Amino acid sequence: MKFYRYFPPPSDRMGALWTLCGIHDSCILEFGPSGNTSFAKSGFNNLNAEVNADIFTTHVTEDDIVFGDINRIRAALIEIDKIQRPKEIFILSSSLAAVSGTDVSGICEEIKDDINAKLILVDNGGFKGDHTTGIRNTLSLLCNEIVTEAESEKGTYNIIGSQPDCYNFSADVEEIKRIMRKIFGMECHAVFSSGSSIEKIRTASSAMINIVIRSEGIDGAGILKQKFNQEYIFARPYGLLKTLDFVELIKEKTGVVPTINNLEEEIFSCKAALSHVKGRIMHDGPKAIISGNYDLVLGIRSLLQEIGIKPVISIVNHELKGNNYAGYDSSVDMVINPDEDVIEQMLTEIKPDLVLGDDTILRISERLGIKNRFQISNPNSGVVKIFDYTPFVGFRGTVYLCEVLCNLIPSHKTL
């Protein structure tokens, strides 16, 4: 059993809630103690995100758990259906309800003829894995249960994989939208799922292409490909080279030709920024440790290598369940979900010049006297992010991270 001084990993239940809570006009009922639901909502706000869904809880008593009383969930569903009139109600079990073995699926089947809303069971009760499992399963659920056939809308796309567990999720999505608008003249139809609406997701099949920006969204994109023959690409572009690859992929899949003048303007800005930070790096480069979710770790690693910084260790702070973690190379020094004492040991032995990571590794680094550190991932204990124009991805993300690194690296003479 692992020991956690700072932040234990969130469960699949939390991942499911994080995926659904950001959707406008969605309706969620959680079967479990009211305190659990309240804690989940407050945790969502701590991720610099807003709860846009209507979220309800049944609450429970000892009788509900010991004797399997289902009257509360039945009454709650009938009341929500009558007052809110949603088209769908997402039903989740808290960890307590899941452990008690309450047959929520059977309850839904029994009551479905008594209400108008479609009941959608979100089967992530906290025991199937960490938050990434819940996010993957819930994105697939949205694609399978909510998206319907819609009339094709030329010049549009969807983004799959924007959830607040990614530290800079809002700014990164805004940069993807900016690139698509400026370079291709295309507009976003729906985001799966933060900041979107249930109606936009319902009509997502109208878009020309899906842009998957995290590995956990690939299964959902595959469902949309199978059901609606919707093409998709998987890309989370960090650095100039990966962003140019992203532009080329969009061109190849959509046939839309980039606006060359705008593209050249973006490239010029990135090259200037890259040149500036390279001038501060000695020949063999400073030692860096990265920590965060899988796609961010691979992406930031690629950006640092483009600049001339060689990451010593890359730490993925979650499990790798599922088959869609693209780009993994066993030769890369990647550590998967290590204990906090292992992280401290690595920091002590390596003595990195730079630490780019989550709140846990930054706290440990501070305690060990490592000065050059910057937060790029969750968990997050107190950094407030309300400005959506400091992305990590895309052209502007390249320029912004070059600026950050210029201020982190004192000069090549003092390393």
Secondary structure, 3 states (H helix, E strand, C coil): CCCCCCCCCCEHHHHHHHHHHCCECCEEEEECCHHHHHHHHHHHHCCCCCCCCEEEECCCCHHHHHCCCCHHHHHHHHHHHHHCCCCEEEEEECHHHHHHCCCHHHHHHHHHHHCCCEEEEECCCCCCCEHHHHHHHHHHHHHHHCCCCCCCCCCEEEEEEECCCCCCHHHHHHHHHHHHHHHHCCEEEEEEECCCEHHHHHCHHHCCEEEECCHHHHHHHHHHHHHHCCEEEECCCCHHHHHHHHHHHHHHHHCCCCCHHHHHHHHHHHHHHHHHHHCCCCCCCCEEEEEECHHHHHHHHHHHHHHCCEEEEEEECCCCCCCCCCCCCCCCCEEECCCHHHHHHHHHHHCCCEEEECHHHHHHHHHCCCCCEEECCCCCCCCCCCCCCCCCCHHHHHHHHHHHHHHHCCCCCCC
